[in-house]
Each structure stands twice: as structure tokens, then as C-alpha cells.
Amino acid sequence: MKTTARRLRDGARAFRAGWLQVCGIPDYERYLAHHAQCHPDAPVLSRREFFAQTIDRKYGSNGPRCC
């Protein structure tokens, strides 16, 4: 059985992840979970590389994109 503090912490994490997704801010922890599950043999980007790639993808030479 979860304690109240743990439920609050889990709820806060879920809220933060949802809020970041709504705002379009990438979630490095979500990237790590996806990467471990779907691409276990590929190298993992560092946090800095992940955010640099995200910014480049969003604002790179092709301009902003919807998807």
C-alpha cells in the first residue's frame, strides 16, 4: 500500500510530465525509458545532447514543424 507522501510524489511527477508535454518541453526521463525499451543496443544521448538535438529539430534549418 502506498503512503500519502508517495502518492503525492507520484502525482506531482505525472502532473509535471503532462505539463511539460503540453508546453512542448521534451522529457529526458521519458526519452530514457523509451530508448531502453525500444532501442536497447543503440547509444544513449546525454542530457545535453538530447536537449541540443531537440532544439535543433524544432528550430533547425527547416524551421518549426508540427510533428
N, C-alpha and C positions, 0 to 999 in steps of 0.2 A: 504494500500500500504506500502511495506517495505522500510525503509530508506536504504541508501547506507551502512551505518555502520552496520545495522542489517544483510544485505545481505552478507557483508564481514565476519561478525562473524559466520553466519550460514555456509558459505562456508569453513571457516577455521575449524570449528568443523567437518564437513563432511570429509574434507581432512585428518584431524588428525585421525578420526575413521578408514578411509580406510588405512592410512599408518600403524597404529598400527596392523590392521588385516593382512596386507601384511607381516609385520615383525614378526608376531606371538605373539604379546604382547596382553594379554587379556584386554578387555574394561569393567571396573566395571559398568559404566553407562548403557552400553548395557545389561549387566547381570541384573541390577536392573529393566530395562524396560521389559525384557523377563520374569523375575521372577514375576513381578506384573501382567503381562498378563496371564501367563500360570500356575503359582503356587501361587495364592494369599493366600492360607491358610498355606503354608509352611514357616518356619522361614527364614529370610534373613541373609546371611553371611555378616559379617563386611568386610570392605575393606581389612583388614589384613588377615582375614580368607580366603577370596576369592583368594587373590594372593598366599597364602601359599598352598591352595588346587590346584591351577593351576600349581605351580612349582612342587608339589608332583606328580601330574598327568603326567606332562611332563617328569620329571627326576626320578620318583619313582623306586621301586624295579623291575618293569617290563621293565625299560628302556624307551627310547623315542619311540613314536608311531606315525603313520602317521595320524590317525584320532581321 
